[in-house]
Amino acid sequence: MTDKPRVLLTNPIHPLLQPELAQHCDVVVAPDAAPATIARLIGDADGLIVRSQLAPDVFEPAQRLRAVVRHGVGLDMIPVPAATARGIPVANLPGSNTAAVVEYCVAAMLHLRRNLAAVDATLRGDGWAAARPLADRSTELAHAVCGIVGVGAIGARLAAVAAGLGMRVLGLTRRPETLPPGVEAASKEELFAQADVIVLCCPLNEQTRGLVDAPTLAAMKPDALLINVSRGAVIDTASVLQALRLGRLGGAALDVHDRQPLTGQEPVFDAPNLLLTPHVAGITGTSLHAMSRGAVDTLLALLRGQRPANVVNPEIFR
């Protein structure tokens, strides 16, 4: 028997931080993140670190749980109201993966605008003369319009980088007065009509669910790019795929999807000019270490009875 608190991980964390957590806690790593598996293991857990979607009723068998930490930022994976109703503090890690997501967005822009993968493949397969003309169809980011939907920590950092690349930046946010300098407030209609590159980095809620639908896509420039690092449900995927196939959208990068993980059988795999990634925009070796560091420190603080500033439901302490 051990008198250490038991901590359940829905997925492994950084290999340097997991042993450190184990010095203070009895660490259990779920073999998978299926609801039944988490329900079976959470009953005797004192703490929970979340890297996968939790079921709405996940906390019902959690009789001992006294701390939940999101290994990242997005809280849609956690039924926060259910935790609050049970007096369980929930924390996330704002800013822990901001640089990683911003760099992914810029990489996706360059991938789609410069098409270097196709140039490389053509050079290797068909030679210099065949590859060189492909550059004639590429376009630069300088002087293009970048539309950012959701100008929080990630959107604001992206805006600064885009401006540094010589782009004009439009921002769509519920609070235009909070936009950073250099970002022009725009309505949804203005942003989608004017932007050459649109990046979705907003939270998923009832206002943003299905935000990018067929009429919205029809209002975009036919050569515009769409990058989604938000959540899959922010876009109508079928409409995006149709726009790509009909040449009404210049290209897209989807890091998040309606159902995850992708199996390889989904229609997205047959769409042209589409960059697909498996929800990795915020994951690099650097950010993984930062998120695990923050998750371990926050969880241990909560288990010690402290009240970290990054708790998202601080009303449970009143």
Summary of the structure (lengths in Angstrom):
residues: 318
radius of gyration: 21.6
end to end distance: 34.0
largest distance: 70.9
contacts: 1025
relative contact order: 0.14
helix: 40%
strand: 15%
